[in-house]
């Protein structure tokens, strides 16, 4: 049985008519298929069915350009073959390109992503850094404390602790191998509305050891009027007795305590890539290992430690050493607070890690307190603050005696957060 519509014979199909035919004859069969649907084809015989034996529906063309006006189609479609969707573009079909990017949406989500990453990183860094603080000093054990004044007072202590150091490190840093720890430097840093003041307390200062409660034993030791060097108070019962002694001899309340040892100090300097110093004179000291020429130079951790410990090669001995310590710590704080360190995670995190691992602070010290201390020290190095030694009037034996009148005036100005007018040695 022939399933093809009338006029569609096997011969027609076998003559290569249709698309791709090289024959000059018109494609009558194709024309018959492209007449308008629903119209009765001319000529005898029954009309061909609109769809027959699997022949799909064909699209009509009425685009006003000769297609569909007389029911004739040239035989070229627009890429839509048998109802399928094609990628071509032709008559009667609207171009469908890729939609333009929504830049507002992209910018918004990029900004949200960046802000989220910054917040998560900041919060994570805060908790990481806070967990590394060694809050070992309990100032609540200090008795008979003066009343608090305006501003904030930090006691900054550099100890000669060799804890955690190898024999090779002790040799390289010229620290010796003494057991225990003593204070190599002590400074009071006052911060307030009238600028910052950094005051060095010479380790050989003559002070009275007052009554105190033992930091470990909890036992109360009455005062006997005994006088000794200031650093002996630290050696006798640690940070708590040192704070108690300074408060008793000055009348100034200390709000926070910060201590750093030899190794920690050197590690911080190395972490920031060294600290530039303008050394005022040639220095050579076998005991500290210092060997410097006059002029500007960048000190690494080992050299920095030698510089701040040197006193035998200086004319003013301990008083000159405290001045060098002030200069260096202020320069170090300034280096830590520079954008090249703060904005560079490859320097910031090692510096924070080295510093926080080696610092010992009081139990109430927070990261913001620590940051405030560093910014205050930076301001001192930038000329916005004052640095000085505790006023000295003379000596008692081998101890340095404070100038009582000047010290009283200085403490009053600090308590009231006034601009310091007292000068030190």
Secondary structure, DSSP 8 states (H G I E B T S, - for coil): ---S-TT--HHHHHTT-STT----S--HHHHHHTS-TT---SSSS----SS-TT--------SSSSSSSSS---S--SS--TT---S---TT----------HHHHHHHHHHHHHHHHHHHHHHHHHHHHHH-EEEE-GGG--S-----SSEEEEEEEE---TT--HHHHHHTT----SS--EEEEEEEEESTT--EEEE--TTBEEE---EE-TTT--EE-----EEEHHHHHHHHHHHHHHHHHHHHH-----EEEEE-HHHHHHHHHHTT-EEEEESS-EEETTTTEEE-SEEEEE-HHHHHHHHH--TTSTTTHHHHHHHHHHHHHHHHHHHTSHHHHT-HHHHHHHHHHHHHHEEEETT--HHHHHHHHHHHHHHHTTSSEEEE--EEEEETTEEEE-HHHHHHHHHHHHTT--------
